[in-house]
Amino acid sequence: MSNDLEANFSLYCQALRIQIRQQKTIDQIQRSACWHRLVLLHHSLPGDYKDPNQLYLHFKQELNPLDWAGIGPEPWPGAPPAPGSGEL
């Protein structure tokens, strides 16, 4: 099973990016099959696969750079401050 999960990692990441582009909420994304598979990979091989929350933040920043430049709205309530905003 682990081999199948590993072989499809890029597909799970692509699905995560698509959900972010569709502006699904983090709660909706966390209920998806791709999220659960990313969680399985991270828990099985944490040295090889990032936490899905880190992937989410990375892809969110990649797809919506203005949100992280302090220009756009918060990505979700309670999100960390935008880099360089000076907020702690």
Backbone as XML, in Angstrom:
<?xml version="1.0"?>
<chain id="A" units="angstrom">
  <residue number="1" name="MET">
    <atom name="N" x="0.823" y="-1.195" z="0.000"/>
    <atom name="CA" x="0.000" y="0.000" z="0.000"/>
    <atom name="C" x="0.865" y="1.256" z="0.000"/>
  </residue>
  <residue number="2" name="SER">
    <atom name="N" x="1.915" y="1.264" z="0.773"/>
    <atom name="CA" x="2.799" y="2.417" z="0.854"/>
    <atom name="C" x="3.390" y="2.763" z="-0.503"/>
  </residue>
  <residue number="3" name="ASN">
    <atom name="N" x="3.708" y="1.726" z="-1.301"/>
    <atom name="CA" x="4.271" y="1.985" z="-2.621"/>
    <atom name="C" x="3.275" y="2.702" z="-3.519"/>
  </residue>
  <residue number="4" name="ASP">
    <atom name="N" x="2.000" y="2.308" z="-3.456"/>
    <atom name="CA" x="0.966" y="2.977" z="-4.241"/>
    <atom name="C" x="0.810" y="4.432" z="-3.793"/>
  </residue>
  <residue number="5" name="LEU">
    <atom name="N" x="0.813" y="4.640" z="-2.491"/>
    <atom name="CA" x="0.707" y="6.004" z="-1.969"/>
    <atom name="C" x="1.872" y="6.856" z="-2.452"/>
  </residue>
  <residue number="6" name="GLU">
    <atom name="N" x="3.074" y="6.314" z="-2.326"/>
    <atom name="CA" x="4.257" y="7.061" z="-2.747"/>
    <atom name="C" x="4.232" y="7.358" z="-4.244"/>
  </residue>
  <residue number="7" name="ALA">
    <atom name="N" x="3.807" y="6.389" z="-5.039"/>
    <atom name="CA" x="3.774" y="6.557" z="-6.493"/>
    <atom name="C" x="2.800" y="7.656" z="-6.912"/>
  </residue>
  <residue number="8" name="ASN">
    <atom name="N" x="1.763" y="7.880" z="-6.100"/>
    <atom name="CA" x="0.740" y="8.869" z="-6.449"/>
    <atom name="C" x="0.876" y="10.188" z="-5.689"/>
  </residue>
  <residue number="9" name="PHE">
    <atom name="N" x="1.990" y="10.393" z="-5.021"/>
    <atom name="CA" x="2.186" y="11.618" z="-4.236"/>
    <atom name="C" x="1.948" y="12.873" z="-5.079"/>
  </residue>
  <residue number="10" name="SER">
    <atom name="N" x="2.495" y="12.924" z="-6.285"/>
    <atom name="CA" x="2.338" y="14.122" z="-7.114"/>
    <atom name="C" x="0.868" y="14.357" z="-7.479"/>
  </residue>
  <residue number="11" name="LEU">
    <atom name="N" x="0.106" y="13.278" z="-7.636"/>
    <atom name="CA" x="-1.324" y="13.434" z="-7.923"/>
    <atom name="C" x="-2.069" y="14.026" z="-6.731"/>
  </residue>
  <residue number="12" name="TYR">
    <atom name="N" x="-1.695" y="13.594" z="-5.523"/>
    <atom name="CA" x="-2.332" y="14.136" z="-4.320"/>
    <atom name="C" x="-2.013" y="15.624" z="-4.170"/>
  </residue>
  <residue number="13" name="CYS">
    <atom name="N" x="-0.772" y="15.984" z="-4.482"/>
    <atom name="CA" x="-0.385" y="17.400" z="-4.417"/>
    <atom name="C" x="-1.138" y="18.212" z="-5.468"/>
  </residue>
  <residue number="14" name="GLN">
    <atom name="N" x="-1.289" y="17.652" z="-6.657"/>
    <atom name="CA" x="-2.032" y="18.328" z="-7.711"/>
    <atom name="C" x="-3.492" y="18.524" z="-7.284"/>
  </residue>
  <residue number="15" name="ALA">
    <atom name="N" x="-4.088" y="17.507" z="-6.691"/>
    <atom name="CA" x="-5.467" y="17.618" z="-6.212"/>
    <atom name="C" x="-5.589" y="18.684" z="-5.131"/>
  </residue>
  <residue number="16" name="LEU">
    <atom name="N" x="-4.590" y="18.760" z="-4.253"/>
    <atom name="CA" x="-4.590" y="19.781" z="-3.204"/>
    <atom name="C" x="-4.527" y="21.174" z="-3.830"/>
  </residue>
  <residue number="17" name="ARG">
    <atom name="N" x="-3.660" y="21.355" z="-4.820"/>
    <atom name="CA" x="-3.566" y="22.657" z="-5.511"/>
    <atom name="C" x="-4.893" y="23.024" z="-6.174"/>
  </residue>
  <residue number="18" name="ILE">
    <atom name="N" x="-5.539" y="22.063" z="-6.805"/>
    <atom name="CA" x="-6.822" y="22.322" z="-7.463"/>
    <atom name="C" x="-7.863" y="22.774" z="-6.441"/>
  </residue>
  <residue number="19" name="GLN">
    <atom name="N" x="-7.912" y="22.111" z="-5.296"/>
    <atom name="CA" x="-8.876" y="22.496" z="-4.262"/>
    <atom name="C" x="-8.602" y="23.902" z="-3.742"/>
  </residue>
  <residue number="20" name="ILE">
    <atom name="N" x="-7.332" y="24.257" z="-3.631"/>
    <atom name="CA" x="-6.984" y="25.613" z="-3.196"/>
    <atom name="C" x="-7.427" y="26.618" z="-4.252"/>
  </residue>
  <residue number="21" name="ARG">
    <atom name="N" x="-7.176" y="26.313" z="-5.530"/>
    <atom name="CA" x="-7.617" y="27.197" z="-6.614"/>
    <atom name="C" x="-9.138" y="27.359" z="-6.620"/>
  </residue>
  <residue number="22" name="GLN">
    <atom name="N" x="-9.844" y="26.298" z="-6.257"/>
    <atom name="CA" x="-11.307" y="26.342" z="-6.191"/>
    <atom name="C" x="-11.799" y="27.071" z="-4.945"/>
  </residue>
  <residue number="23" name="GLN">
    <atom name="N" x="-10.866" y="27.545" z="-4.139"/>
    <atom name="CA" x="-11.142" y="28.300" z="-2.919"/>
    <atom name="C" x="-11.978" y="27.502" z="-1.916"/>
  </residue>
  <residue number="24" name="LYS">
    <atom name="N" x="-11.702" y="26.204" z="-1.848"/>
    <atom name="CA" x="-12.348" y="25.388" z="-0.824"/>
    <atom name="C" x="-11.751" y="25.750" z="0.534"/>
  </residue>
  <residue number="25" name="THR">
    <atom name="N" x="-12.545" y="25.604" z="1.556"/>
    <atom name="CA" x="-12.053" y="25.911" z="2.898"/>
    <atom name="C" x="-11.108" y="24.806" z="3.355"/>
  </residue>
  <residue number="26" name="ILE">
    <atom name="N" x="-10.309" y="25.122" z="4.357"/>
    <atom name="CA" x="-9.386" y="24.119" z="4.905"/>
    <atom name="C" x="-10.173" y="22.937" z="5.465"/>
  </residue>
  <residue number="27" name="ASP">
    <atom name="N" x="-11.353" y="23.182" z="6.036"/>
    <atom name="CA" x="-12.182" y="22.088" z="6.555"/>
    <atom name="C" x="-12.639" y="21.164" z="5.431"/>
  </residue>
  <residue number="28" name="GLN">
    <atom name="N" x="-13.036" y="21.739" z="4.312"/>
    <atom name="CA" x="-13.442" y="20.920" z="3.169"/>
    <atom name="C" x="-12.259" y="20.108" z="2.638"/>
  </residue>
  <residue number="29" name="ILE">
    <atom name="N" x="-11.122" y="20.744" z="2.541"/>
    <atom name="CA" x="-9.929" y="20.067" z="2.028"/>
    <atom name="C" x="-9.517" y="18.931" z="2.953"/>
  </residue>
  <residue number="30" name="GLN">
    <atom name="N" x="-9.596" y="19.161" z="4.261"/>
    <atom name="CA" x="-9.191" y="18.132" z="5.221"/>
    <atom name="C" x="-10.108" y="16.914" z="5.206"/>
  </residue>
  <residue number="31" name="ARG">
    <atom name="N" x="-11.261" y="17.022" z="4.589"/>
    <atom name="CA" x="-12.160" y="15.877" z="4.459"/>
    <atom name="C" x="-11.963" y="15.130" z="3.141"/>
  </residue>
  <residue number="32" name="SER">
    <atom name="N" x="-11.038" y="15.601" z="2.298"/>
    <atom name="CA" x="-10.844" y="14.997" z="0.974"/>
    <atom name="C" x="-9.946" y="13.761" z="1.035"/>
  </residue>
  <residue number="33" name="ALA">
    <atom name="N" x="-10.080" y="12.933" z="0.013"/>
    <atom name="CA" x="-9.260" y="11.714" z="-0.086"/>
    <atom name="C" x="-7.784" y="12.070" z="-0.231"/>
  </residue>
  <residue number="34" name="CYS">
    <atom name="N" x="-7.478" y="13.096" z="-1.011"/>
    <atom name="CA" x="-6.060" y="13.440" z="-1.206"/>
    <atom name="C" x="-5.430" y="13.867" z="0.124"/>
  </residue>
  <residue number="35" name="TRP">
    <atom name="N" x="-6.172" y="14.612" z="0.943"/>
    <atom name="CA" x="-5.647" y="15.038" z="2.242"/>
    <atom name="C" x="-5.338" y="13.823" z="3.122"/>
  </residue>
  <residue number="36" name="HIS">
    <atom name="N" x="-6.267" y="12.885" z="3.170"/>
    <atom name="CA" x="-6.067" y="11.696" z="4.002"/>
    <atom name="C" x="-4.864" y="10.887" z="3.534"/>
  </residue>
  <residue number="37" name="ARG">
    <atom name="N" x="-4.663" y="10.829" z="2.245"/>
    <atom name="CA" x="-3.505" y="10.094" z="1.732"/>
    <atom name="C" x="-2.210" y="10.829" z="2.019"/>
  </residue>
  <residue number="38" name="LEU">
    <atom name="N" x="-2.233" y="12.154" z="1.942"/>
    <atom name="CA" x="-1.039" y="12.936" z="2.308"/>
    <atom name="C" x="-0.720" y="12.761" z="3.791"/>
  </residue>
  <residue number="39" name="VAL">
    <atom name="N" x="-1.748" y="12.698" z="4.623"/>
    <atom name="CA" x="-1.555" y="12.453" z="6.063"/>
    <atom name="C" x="-0.919" y="11.079" z="6.272"/>
  </residue>
  <residue number="40" name="LEU">
    <atom name="N" x="-1.440" y="10.062" z="5.582"/>
    <atom name="CA" x="-0.874" y="8.714" z="5.697"/>
    <atom name="C" x="0.603" y="8.690" z="5.317"/>
  </residue>
  <residue number="41" name="LEU">
    <atom name="N" x="0.934" y="9.344" z="4.213"/>
    <atom name="CA" x="2.335" y="9.383" z="3.783"/>
    <atom name="C" x="3.211" y="10.072" z="4.822"/>
  </residue>
  <residue number="42" name="HIS">
    <atom name="N" x="2.744" y="11.193" z="5.331"/>
    <atom name="CA" x="3.535" y="11.934" z="6.321"/>
    <atom name="C" x="3.730" y="11.112" z="7.596"/>
  </residue>
  <residue number="43" name="HIS">
    <atom name="N" x="2.683" y="10.455" z="8.054"/>
    <atom name="CA" x="2.793" y="9.655" z="9.276"/>
    <atom name="C" x="3.656" y="8.415" z="9.064"/>
  </residue>
  <residue number="44" name="SER">
    <atom name="N" x="3.605" y="7.843" z="7.866"/>
    <atom name="CA" x="4.394" y="6.646" z="7.570"/>
    <atom name="C" x="5.867" y="6.967" z="7.347"/>
  </residue>
  <residue number="45" name="LEU">
    <atom name="N" x="6.114" y="8.064" z="6.639"/>
    <atom name="CA" x="7.490" y="8.440" z="6.278"/>
    <atom name="C" x="7.695" y="9.941" z="6.503"/>
  </residue>
  <residue number="46" name="PRO">
    <atom name="N" x="7.699" y="10.391" z="7.748"/>
    <atom name="CA" x="7.770" y="11.835" z="8.026"/>
    <atom name="C" x="9.056" y="12.490" z="7.522"/>
  </residue>
  <residue number="47" name="GLY">
    <atom name="N" x="10.107" y="11.728" z="7.385"/>
    <atom name="CA" x="11.348" y="12.302" z="6.870"/>
    <atom name="C" x="11.316" y="12.555" z="5.374"/>
  </residue>
  <residue number="48" name="ASP">
    <atom name="N" x="10.400" y="11.886" z="4.694"/>
    <atom name="CA" x="10.315" y="12.010" z="3.234"/>
    <atom name="C" x="9.163" y="12.888" z="2.760"/>
  </residue>
  <residue number="49" name="TYR">
    <atom name="N" x="8.102" y="12.982" z="3.554"/>
    <atom name="CA" x="6.910" y="13.716" z="3.132"/>
    <atom name="C" x="6.506" y="14.721" z="4.193"/>
  </residue>
  <residue number="50" name="LYS">
    <atom name="N" x="6.284" y="15.962" z="3.744"/>
    <atom name="CA" x="5.906" y="17.039" z="4.664"/>
    <atom name="C" x="4.495" y="16.836" z="5.201"/>
  </residue>
  <residue number="51" name="ASP">
    <atom name="N" x="4.251" y="17.466" z="6.334"/>
    <atom name="CA" x="2.922" y="17.511" z="6.918"/>
    <atom name="C" x="1.988" y="18.182" z="5.901"/>
  </residue>
  <residue number="52" name="PRO">
    <atom name="N" x="0.792" y="17.634" z="5.675"/>
    <atom name="CA" x="-0.139" y="18.243" z="4.733"/>
    <atom name="C" x="-0.463" y="19.706" z="5.050"/>
  </residue>
  <residue number="53" name="ASN">
    <atom name="N" x="-0.430" y="20.069" z="6.334"/>
    <atom name="CA" x="-0.661" y="21.477" z="6.687"/>
    <atom name="C" x="0.433" y="22.366" z="6.116"/>
  </residue>
  <residue number="54" name="GLN">
    <atom name="N" x="1.677" y="21.891" z="6.132"/>
    <atom name="CA" x="2.783" y="22.645" z="5.536"/>
    <atom name="C" x="2.621" y="22.727" z="4.021"/>
  </residue>
  <residue number="55" name="LEU">
    <atom name="N" x="2.216" y="21.617" z="3.409"/>
    <atom name="CA" x="1.978" y="21.628" z="1.962"/>
    <atom name="C" x="0.872" y="22.618" z="1.618"/>
  </residue>
  <residue number="56" name="TYR">
    <atom name="N" x="-0.197" y="22.611" z="2.413"/>
    <atom name="CA" x="-1.305" y="23.533" z="2.187"/>
    <atom name="C" x="-0.808" y="24.989" z="2.215"/>
  </residue>
  <residue number="57" name="LEU">
    <atom name="N" x="-0.064" y="25.327" z="3.248"/>
    <atom name="CA" x="0.445" y="26.695" z="3.356"/>
    <atom name="C" x="1.361" y="27.040" z="2.195"/>
  </residue>
  <residue number="58" name="HIS">
    <atom name="N" x="2.228" y="26.105" z="1.818"/>
    <atom name="CA" x="3.151" y="26.337" z="0.703"/>
    <atom name="C" x="2.390" y="26.562" z="-0.605"/>
  </residue>
  <residue number="59" name="PHE">
    <atom name="N" x="1.419" y="25.685" z="-0.895"/>
    <atom name="CA" x="0.657" y="25.817" z="-2.137"/>
    <atom name="C" x="-0.233" y="27.048" z="-2.115"/>
  </residue>
  <residue number="60" name="LYS">
    <atom name="N" x="-0.785" y="27.361" z="-0.964"/>
    <atom name="CA" x="-1.621" y="28.555" z="-0.826"/>
    <atom name="C" x="-0.793" y="29.804" z="-1.130"/>
  </residue>
  <residue number="61" name="GLN">
    <atom name="N" x="0.415" y="29.847" z="-0.590"/>
    <atom name="CA" x="1.313" y="30.971" z="-0.844"/>
    <atom name="C" x="1.725" y="31.003" z="-2.313"/>
  </residue>
  <residue number="62" name="GLU">
    <atom name="N" x="2.006" y="29.863" z="-2.877"/>
    <atom name="CA" x="2.416" y="29.753" z="-4.277"/>
    <atom name="C" x="1.307" y="30.242" z="-5.216"/>
  </residue>
  <residue number="63" name="LEU">
    <atom name="N" x="0.072" y="29.907" z="-4.905"/>
    <atom name="CA" x="-1.051" y="30.258" z="-5.765"/>
    <atom name="C" x="-1.624" y="31.643" z="-5.484"/>
  </residue>
  <residue number="64" name="ASN">
    <atom name="N" x="-1.435" y="32.155" z="-4.278"/>
    <atom name="CA" x="-1.989" y="33.460" z="-3.887"/>
    <atom name="C" x="-0.925" y="34.309" z="-3.212"/>
  </residue>
  <residue number="65" name="PRO">
    <atom name="N" x="0.124" y="34.716" z="-3.947"/>
    <atom name="CA" x="1.226" y="35.434" z="-3.290"/>
    <atom name="C" x="0.808" y="36.757" z="-2.655"/>
  </residue>
  <residue number="66" name="LEU">
    <atom name="N" x="-0.243" y="37.407" z="-3.171"/>
    <atom name="CA" x="-0.666" y="38.681" z="-2.580"/>
    <atom name="C" x="-1.221" y="38.499" z="-1.177"/>
  </residue>
  <residue number="67" name="ASP">
    <atom name="N" x="-1.828" y="37.337" z="-0.909"/>
    <atom name="CA" x="-2.323" y="37.063" z="0.441"/>
    <atom name="C" x="-1.185" y="37.089" z="1.451"/>
  </residue>
  <residue number="68" name="TRP">
    <atom name="N" x="-0.010" y="36.673" z="1.013"/>
    <atom name="CA" x="1.125" y="36.544" z="1.913"/>
    <atom name="C" x="1.990" y="37.796" z="1.921"/>
  </residue>
  <residue number="69" name="ALA">
    <atom name="N" x="1.696" y="38.733" z="1.042"/>
    <atom name="CA" x="2.459" y="39.970" z="1.002"/>
    <atom name="C" x="1.792" y="41.047" z="1.851"/>
  </residue>
  <residue number="70" name="GLY">
    <atom name="N" x="0.737" y="40.667" z="2.568"/>
    <atom name="CA" x="0.036" y="41.630" z="3.406"/>
    <atom name="C" x="-0.946" y="42.479" z="2.626"/>
  </residue>
  <residue number="71" name="ILE">
    <atom name="N" x="-1.198" y="42.140" z="1.363"/>
    <atom name="CA" x="-2.102" y="42.922" z="0.528"/>
    <atom name="C" x="-3.501" y="42.331" z="0.557"/>
  </residue>
  <residue number="72" name="GLY">
    <atom name="N" x="-3.585" y="41.012" z="0.511"/>
    <atom name="CA" x="-4.873" y="40.331" z="0.458"/>
    <atom name="C" x="-5.383" y="40.002" z="1.844"/>
  </residue>
  <residue number="73" name="PRO">
    <atom name="N" x="-6.540" y="39.352" z="1.904"/>
    <atom name="CA" x="-7.122" y="38.958" z="3.191"/>
    <atom name="C" x="-6.387" y="37.766" z="3.776"/>
  </residue>
  <residue number="74" name="GLU">
    <atom name="N" x="-6.666" y="37.479" z="5.053"/>
    <atom name="CA" x="-6.109" y="36.277" z="5.688"/>
    <atom name="C" x="-6.592" y="35.050" z="4.937"/>
  </residue>
  <residue number="75" name="PRO">
    <atom name="N" x="-5.750" y="34.020" z="4.769"/>
    <atom name="CA" x="-6.199" y="32.815" z="4.091"/>
    <atom name="C" x="-7.317" y="32.094" z="4.844"/>
  </residue>
  <residue number="76" name="TRP">
    <atom name="N" x="-7.348" y="32.155" z="6.162"/>
    <atom name="CA" x="-8.414" y="31.574" z="6.977"/>
    <atom name="C" x="-8.289" y="32.174" z="8.370"/>
  </residue>
  <residue number="77" name="PRO">
    <atom name="N" x="-9.352" y="32.159" z="9.150"/>
    <atom name="CA" x="-9.287" y="32.734" z="10.498"/>
    <atom name="C" x="-8.197" y="32.076" z="11.335"/>
  </residue>
  <residue number="78" name="GLY">
    <atom name="N" x="-7.412" y="32.897" z="11.981"/>
    <atom name="CA" x="-6.343" y="32.373" z="12.835"/>
    <atom name="C" x="-5.078" y="32.007" z="12.103"/>
  </residue>
  <residue number="79" name="ALA">
    <atom name="N" x="-5.000" y="32.358" z="10.808"/>
    <atom name="CA" x="-3.808" y="32.030" z="10.019"/>
    <atom name="C" x="-2.608" y="32.799" z="10.569"/>
  </residue>
  <residue number="80" name="PRO">
    <atom name="N" x="-1.400" y="32.273" z="10.343"/>
    <atom name="CA" x="-0.225" y="33.009" z="10.797"/>
    <atom name="C" x="-0.113" y="34.327" z="10.046"/>
  </residue>
  <residue number="81" name="PRO">
    <atom name="N" x="0.517" y="35.330" z="10.644"/>
    <atom name="CA" x="0.647" y="36.616" z="9.961"/>
    <atom name="C" x="1.467" y="36.467" z="8.693"/>
  </residue>
  <residue number="82" name="ALA">
    <atom name="N" x="1.233" y="37.360" z="7.761"/>
    <atom name="CA" x="1.987" y="37.359" z="6.501"/>
    <atom name="C" x="3.464" y="37.592" z="6.788"/>
  </residue>
  <residue number="83" name="PRO">
    <atom name="N" x="4.337" y="36.893" z="6.044"/>
    <atom name="CA" x="5.780" y="37.118" z="6.235"/>
    <atom name="C" x="6.127" y="38.587" z="6.025"/>
  </residue>
  <residue number="84" name="GLY">
    <atom name="N" x="6.954" y="39.098" z="6.889"/>
    <atom name="CA" x="7.395" y="40.493" z="6.790"/>
    <atom name="C" x="6.405" y="41.505" z="7.312"/>
  </residue>
  <residue number="85" name="SER">
    <atom name="N" x="5.278" y="41.061" z="7.867"/>
    <atom name="CA" x="4.265" y="41.999" z="8.347"/>
    <atom name="C" x="4.646" y="42.607" z="9.695"/>
  </residue>
  <residue number="86" name="GLY">
    <atom name="N" x="5.589" y="41.982" z="10.391"/>
    <atom name="CA" x="6.018" y="42.470" z="11.691"/>
    <atom name="C" x="5.110" y="42.030" z="12.819"/>
  </residue>
  <residue number="87" name="GLU">
    <atom name="N" x="4.016" y="41.325" z="12.488"/>
    <atom name="CA" x="3.112" y="40.838" z="13.532"/>
    <atom name="C" x="3.642" y="39.554" z="14.118"/>
  </residue>
  <residue number="88" name="LEU">
    <atom name="N" x="3.373" y="39.348" z="15.401"/>
    <atom name="CA" x="3.771" y="38.101" z="16.056"/>
    <atom name="C" x="2.577" y="37.361" z="16.558"/>
  </residue>
</chain>
